[in-house]
Amino acid sequence: MGDAISSLLFQPPPPTRLKESKVIWLTNSFGKRIPSFFIECAKDDRGEGMRAPLPGESHGGGARSNSYDDANGGGERGASGGYYSNYPPVVPSTPQIRTPKELEMSVAMAARSGGGLGHGAPTILYSHANAEDLGNIYPWCKFLSKMLGVNIFAYDYTGYGLATDQGDPSEDYCFADISAAYSYLTSVLQIPPSSIILYGRSLGSGPSCYLAARTAEEGDPVGGLILHAPFLSVYRIVLESGCTLPGDRFPNVDFVPSIRSPVLFIHGTKDSIVPFNHSERLLDTVLEPYRAEPVFIKGMGHNNVHASVRPLFIDRLRKYLDRHVVPNVRGLPEMGENGNKYDSRTRTTKKLARLVVR
């Protein structure tokens, strides 16, 4: 059964190409070479990430946080709320994919200035779904960087994309791949764990849950975890076993209770590949202090975020970042609930709220 599951689980697409100069090559613990890329978000003159506006939002001043403004006598709150409270006078410039040499220079400059890639904007470590590789997820990653004001670091699994010559993909390789990517962010780029958000879509939820649990057990958890259409485990997609059977793959349900980072679930109610209730059941296993308000979207399927729900999707991701992640990145108090005037949940529009189940 294990081989049959592997053939269904891992379906690498025909490799797509990226500019070789933009590829960052990593070596995992098995000696496999995998490609990755780093997209740096647009930033203001304080080095803080800037966000492009959603439809209907107006531009404001700089990307200064409300905590900064309040401490200095004012400043209007922007349309999206949160610590990226106002918008620059024009739409932020396009996020840039960085070459390895450019990143080396950034680290060297940070050593002299005390700043760095880990300051001012979070970094998402993105683990893609099945039947995807770096080439075809690049536009989506660039969109996320532009709309969320975050850096994005994405990698390919062994056996995918430019790493098709490294052997067949496997669960062990996936765990080693994300570990190599995380090590590059923390050791080479010197981005602290609290500034890193793991984002796993479908298949990518497996390595993301593994790494989130591992960093928690090591006492230095990542800043956040976003699970987009995750599964309980691979066997449970086709067979409700009630427990993790021998040979099962990516047992997320066993990793999640150990996680000590804010967890956001995103799932469409019309997902025909990974049943919607997998996210509901995983949410129940997250310890209460780490449960972010989930984004369960009526009518959304598995394989894409349709243009009609993208404003809701981005709005809710921003709220998650502003409450749980950005304050840690910038050394500000975490945004509270229970009446905090900066609780951005209260500003979800009625039109968007109708699309959300929970």
N, C-alpha and C positions, 0 to 999 in steps of 0.2 A: 504493500500500500504506500510505503514511503516514497518509492521511485515515482509512482503514479502521481502522488501529491506534488512532488517536486516539478514534474513536467507541466502540471497545471499552474502551480504557483509562480514559477519563473518562466516568463515568456519574453525574452529580450527582443526588441524590435530590430529591424535592420539598422545598423549603426548610422547615426547622423554625425556630421562633422562640426567641429569648432576650430577657430583659428588656433594653430598650435602655440602661438605666442601668448595666448590667453589661458592656456591650460596649465593648471598646477598639478604636477604628478606626485602622488602619495604612494607609499609602500606600506602595506599592512603587515601584521605579525606573521602571516604565512608567506611573506615575500612577494605577494601579488601587487602589481602596479596598477593603480586606478587613477582616472582623471578627476579633476574638480575645477570649479571656478569660484571667484570671489567678486561679488558686485557691491561696490561701495555706494551708499545712498548719497543724494544731494544733501549738503550741509550749509548752515548759515555761518556768519562770521564768528560765532562762538563755538563752532564745531559740533553743533547739535543737528540731528537729522531733521530734514524738512519733508513735509507731505504735500502732494498735489491735492487739490480740493475735490471733493465729491460733487456730483451734479447738484446745483442749487446752493452750494456754499460760496460765500464771498471771501475775497482776500482781505487779510488784515495787515498787521505789522510784521515783526520778525517772528521767529519760532520760539520766543522766550516762554519759559514755563510760568504758570500762575504763581507758584511758590516764590519764584524770583520776583515777579511783579508785585505780589502782595508785600514782600519784604522791602520793596523800594517804592511803595506809595501808590500802586495802582496798576493799570493795564487791563484792557478789556479781554473778556473770555472769547475765544474763537468759536467758530461754528461746530467743530467736532468735539470740543471739550478736551480734558486731559492735559498732560504736560506739554503737548505740542499745541498750545492753546490758540495761537494766532498764525496766520499764513503770511508768507513773504509777499511783497508787492506784485510779483509775477509768479507764474507757475515754476516750481523748482526745476532746475536743469536736469537733464536725463541722468539717471544713475549710471555709473561707469564700471565696466568689468575691468578688473585690475590684473596686470601681469605680475608674475612672481617677483620681478625686479622692482616694480612699483611698490609692492607690498613690503619688500625688504627696506626700501627707502622710508616708508611710512613708520616702520618699527624703529629704524635708526633715529628719525626725527622725534618720535615720541619719547625715546630714551633721553633726549636733550630737553624737551619741552615739558615733559610730565603728562602729556595728553595720550593720544593713541587711538587705535580703532575700537577699543573697548569703552571709550568715553564718549558721551553725547548721543549715542544711538546703539540700540541692541543689535546683536547679530543672530540671524536665524540660521541654524544648521538644518538644511532641507534634505529630507530623504524621500525620494520620489516613489511613485507607484509602479506596478508591473507594466510591461509594454511601453515603458518610457526610458529615455536616457537624457544626458545633459543637453544634447542639441535641441531636442523638442520641448524641454521644460524651460529653456532660457527665456523665451518671451514672458512666460508666466512669472518666473522669478523676478524679472526686471519690473513687471507690473506691481508685484508685491512690494518691492523695494521703493518704488516711486510713490505708491499710495500709503504705505505704512511708515515711511521714513526710517527704514531699517537696512542694515547690511544683510546680504544673503550669501551663504557659503553652501554650495551644492556639490554633490559627488556622485559618481557612478558606482554601482555594485560590481564586484568581480564578475566577469562574463557579460557585462552590458556595455554598449557604446564602444568607446575606444579601448575598453578592457576586455573585448570578446576573445582576445588571444590569451587571456590569463586563466582559462579553465571555465568549467561550468559553475554557475552561481550556486550557493548553498547558504543555509542558515548561519553556519560558523563563519563563512566568508563575510556575510552581511554584518555580523557583529564586529568582526575585525576591521571591516571597511569604515564603519561609523566611528570606531575607536581611533583609527588613523586620522580621520577628518577632525575629530575633537582634539586630538593631540596637536595637530597642526595649529588649530585656533588658539589653544591655551599655551602651548610651549613655544611655537615659532612666532605667531602674531601677538602673543601675550595678552589675549583677551580673557578676562576673568570669567569663571563659570557663571557668576551672577548676571553677566551681560549676554549670555548665550541662551537662546530659546530653541529647543528641538521641535521641528515640524515634520511629522510623519504622515504621509498620505497613503492610505490603504496598505500595501506591502510595506511601505516605509514606517508604518506604525510599529512594526516588529523591532527593527534595530533602535528606533527612538525610545520605545518603552524600556528596552534592555539597558540603554545608556543612562536614561533618567534614573532607573532603579540602582544601577551601579554607582553613579555619582552620589546618590543619597546614602548608600551603604558606606561609601568612602568618606562621608562627612562633609562633602563639598558639593551640594546639589546644584544643578543648572538653574538658571533664572526662570525657566518656564517650559511647558510642554504643550504643544498643540497637536491633537490627534484628529485627523481628517479622514472620515470613513474607516475607522479602525475595526479590527475583528478581535474576538475573544481569544481565539487561536485558529490555526489553519483547519484542523480537523472539524472544529465546531461550526465552520461555515457550511459544511455539508452533512455533519452528523452531530447531534446534540449528545455528547458523551457524559456530561455531568461531572467529568473530571478530566485532567490532562492525561491522555493515554500515551503509552510508550510510542515513540516515533512521531508524536505531534510536533509541529513547528511553530515558532514564534508565539509562545503561550503568554500573550499580553496580560491575560487575566491573572497570571501568577506574579507578574512583575509589578503591576499597577499598585497593589497595596503597600509596596516598599517605597514608592515615589514620594519625595518631599519637596516638590515644586508645584506651583499652581498649574492645574491641568485644565485645558479648554478642549471640549469635544465639539466637532463639527460633523453633521451627518444629514443627508437628505432622507426624507421619509419614503421616497420612491426608489431607494437604492435596491436594485435587483441582483447585485453581486454580493455585497456584504449587507445582510439584513440590518435594518435600522436599530433593532433592539440590542445589537451587540454594543453600540455606544451607550445605550441606556443601562445595560447591565455592567459595563465597565465603569461607568460613572458611580454606580453604587459601591464599587470596591475602592474608590479613592477616599482617603481619609478626609473627613469633613473640612479641616482648615485649608485643604489644597484644592477644593472643588470650585472652579470658576463657573459662572453661569454658562450653560451649554448653548450651542447654536444649532438647533434642529430645524431644518428648513423644509416647509411643506412643498411637496412635489419635486424636490431636487433629486436627481439620480446620482450615479456613482462617479461618472467619468469626467464631468466638467462642472464648472460654476457658471451657469448661464448668465448672460449679460443682464437679464432682468433682476437677478438677485445679487449682483455684485455690489451695489451700494450697501445693502444690508450686510453682506459678508464682510466688506471692508470696515463698515461702521462698528460691527461687533468685535472684530479683531483689534481695532484701535482702542476700544474700551477695555479689552482684556490687557493690552500692553500698558495703557495708561494707569490702570489700577494696580497691576501686579508686577510689572517688569521695569518700566521706565524710571520709577522712583529709585530703585536700587542702582540703576545705571548712573543716575545723576546725583546720587547721595541725598535724595529728598525723602521725606516721610511718605510711606505707602498710602495711597488713596484709600480712604475708608468707606464703609457702607454705613448703615444706620444714621442717615441724616447728614452726612458730610456734604457740605455745599459743593464740593468738587466731585461728587459721585456721578460719573458720566453716564451711568445707566439711565438716569432720569431723562436724558435728552434723546432717546430713541424716538423717531417720529412715529405717528400712528400708522402711516402708510407702510413703513418698514415692519413695524411690530406685527401687522396682520400676517406676515409671511412666516413668523416664527411660531413653532409649536410650544417651545419652552425657552 
